[in-house]
């Protein structure tokens, strides 16, 4: 499938995916642990492609493209998410 090919080609593709499922992929992609401080954030939906974005660029893109407000803090290899 396209998702499998793109993962192999070095791209992370997600379509209308909730944040909870996307976070699992992002944890593997960036080798970091994502923590939700607020359960409602887990249901936010995202569509996009990450190629060579840094973790900061990726989360900033998600934050800016989201219909709902959230903030993130990166502490070493952990990312903490909460709604605004």
C-alpha positions in Angstrom: 0.0 0.0 0.0 1.0 3.6 -0.3 1.6 4.0 3.4 4.0 1.0 3.5 5.9 2.3 0.4 6.2 5.8 1.8 7.4 4.5 5.2 10.0 2.4 3.4 10.9 5.5 1.3 11.5 7.6 4.4 8.2 9.3 4.7 5.6 9.2 7.4 2.1 9.5 5.9 -1.1 10.0 7.9 -4.6 10.6 6.7 -7.4 11.7 9.0 -5.6 9.9 11.9 -6.3 10.6 15.5 -3.5 12.0 17.6 -3.3 8.9 19.8 -2.6 6.6 16.8 -0.4 9.1 15.1 1.7 9.5 18.3 2.6 5.8 18.2 4.0 6.2 14.7 5.8 9.4 15.7 7.3 7.7 18.7 8.9 5.2 16.4 9.8 7.7 13.8 11.5 10.1 16.2 12.6 7.6 18.9 10.8 9.6 21.6 8.0 9.0 24.1 4.7 11.1 23.8 2.6 11.7 26.9 -0.9 13.1 26.8 -1.8 15.3 29.8 -5.3 15.7 28.4 -7.3 12.8 27.0 -9.4 15.0 24.6 -6.2 15.7 22.6 -6.0 12.0 21.7 -9.0 12.4 19.4 -7.7 15.4 17.4 -7.4 14.4 13.7 -4.5 15.1 11.4 -3.6 14.5 7.7 -0.1 15.1 6.4 3.3 13.8 5.4 6.6 14.1 7.3 9.8 13.6 5.4 12.9 15.2 7.0 11.2 17.5 9.6 12.8 17.7 13.0 10.6 16.8 16.0 10.2 20.5 16.7 9.2 21.3 13.1 6.7 18.3 13.1 5.0 19.4 16.3 4.9 23.0 15.3 3.3 22.0 12.0 0.7 19.9 13.8 0.0 22.7 16.2 -0.5 25.3 13.5 -2.6 23.0 11.3 -4.9 21.9 14.2 -8.5 23.1 14.5 -8.1 22.8 18.2 -5.4 24.5 20.3 -2.8 22.5 22.1 0.7 23.0 23.4 3.7 20.8 23.7 6.8 20.6 25.8 9.9 18.6 24.8 12.0 17.4 27.7 14.9 15.3 26.6 13.3 12.3 24.8 9.8 13.0 26.2 7.0 15.1 24.6 4.1 16.3 26.8 0.9 17.4 25.1 -2.0 19.3 26.6 -4.9 21.4 25.4 -4.9 25.2 25.7 
